[in-house]
Amino acid sequence: MLVALPLAVLVGSTTYRGQLAVSAEQQASRHLATATLIEDAPTPVPATDGAYLSADGGSTGVHARWTVAGGAERIGTIAADPGTTAGSEVPVWLSNAGDPVPAPMTSSDAVTTSVLAGIFSWLVVALGLTAVYWSVRLVLDRRRAVRWDREWLHAGERWARS
């Protein structure tokens, strides 16, 4: 399966370059700020297996207030840890427009994505080549079996005449 290795490296390196570009764009357009919770985050409820569920069925969206670059105050819904009380300050990533966004992709995220893409492409090519091998082998085995049957039939007729 060494045939698939150069393709996997190509896919992985191309993915890495693309993910680094996305990471750089996100790092430039997002910034970390501090938001103050206006309400309490749902308190976790113990489940039967020792895990915890939030009281409202899993939602962690909480109303909060934060200040944007121009000094204006914004109010919206952000993610907060279950059980966080109103008035607590929590970190929030904001877009240039001041809207909450996910944290920017890091370089380690780009590495992880590219390695996984390379491994996945290697697996796809390896499985494809394996499927081709077994398909060709099946066809050839069937042809050989038909030929053997004809040969044995012909040999049986010759032995019967002798």
N, C-alpha and C positions, 0 to 999 in steps of 0.2 A: 504494500500500500504506500510505498514511497512515492509513487506517481502523484498521489493526492497532496503530498507535503508542500511542494512549491505553490500550489493553488491556495492552500490554507494560509501560507505565509503572506501571499499577495492579498488575500481577503482580509487577514488580520491587520496588515500594515495600512491598507487603504482605509479600513474602519478606524484605526487609531488616528490617522491624519484627520479624518472627518470629525471624529469625536473631540479631538483637541481644538479644532476650529469652533465647534459648538460650545465647548467649555470656555474658550477665550471670549466669545461673543456674550455668553451668559455672565462671565465674571465682569465684563465691562458694563453690562446693562442692569445688573442687580446689586443691591447693597443691603447690608445688615442694619437693622434698626431695632429699637426697643418699643414694644407695645405694652400698654397697661390694660389688663382685663377689666371689663365693665361688669361682668357677671362671673359667677363661679363655674368652673368646668364641671361636667357631670362627675359624680363620685363613682368610683368603680364598685361593682357589686360582686361578692365572691360567687363563683360558679361551683357546681358540685365536684368538679375534678381538681379544684385547687387554683384554677385560673381565675382571672377577673374579667368581668364584662362591665361596660359603662351602663349607667342607669337608664339612658335613653336609647339603648340598642346599638351602641357602637360609634355614634357620632362624637367627634371631638371638636367640632366647630364652636367657637366661643366668640361673643361680641367683645371687641377691644377697641382702644383708641391709640393712635400713633401720630407722630408729626412727620410731615414730608419735607423735602428739601427747602421749599420756599417759606417754611414756618407754619404753614396751614395744618390744622388738625384734621385727621380723617378718622372715620369710624367704620368698622367692617367686621367680618367674621374671619378669624384666624384659627389655626390648629393650636391646641394647648394640651398639656398632659392632663389626664383625668385627675380630678380632685384639686386642681389648682384654684386658689381662691381669688375672688374679685379684688382688684388693687395690686395684684402681683404683676411684676414686669417680666415679660417673656420676649425672647429674641424672635424677630420676624424678618424674612427677606422681602424686599420691596423692589418693584420694577422702577424704571425711571419716571413712570407716571404716578408712582406712589401706591400701586396696587400690590396686595400680597401675592407672592409667587413662590414656587418651590426653590430650595437652595440650588445654587449653580452647580453644574457638574464639575467635579474635580478631575485632576489628571489621573488619579488612581481609578476613578470611574471609567475614564477613557481606556485605560490599560485593561481593566477587567472586561469591558465590553468587547474590545478588540481581540483579546485572548479567547473569549467565549465564541466570538464570530469565527475565528480561525479554527477552533476545535470543531465547531458545528459544521463548517464547510468541509473539513477533512472527513468527518463522519459521513456526510452526505455523499461525497465522492467515493469513499471506501465502500459504503453500502451499495451504491450504484454499480461500482465495478464488480462487487461480489454477486449482485443480482444478475449482471450480464454473464459472469463466469458460470453460475449455476444454470442459467437458462440455456446457454450454448451447450453446456455439458448434458443437460436433459435431452435436447434435440439430437445431439450426436449419439447418445446412448440409445435412444429410441431407433435411430437409423441403423445402428450396429445390431440391435436386437432383431429388427426386421430382416437384415441381411443374414444373420445367423439362422433364423427360422427358415429362410429360403434355402440356405446351404444344407441344413439338416434334412429338409424335405427332399432335396435333390439327392443327397447322399443316401437317404433311406430308400428312394426308388432304385438307385444303382445297386444297393445291397440286396434288395428284394429280387432283382433280375439275376443276380449271380448264383 
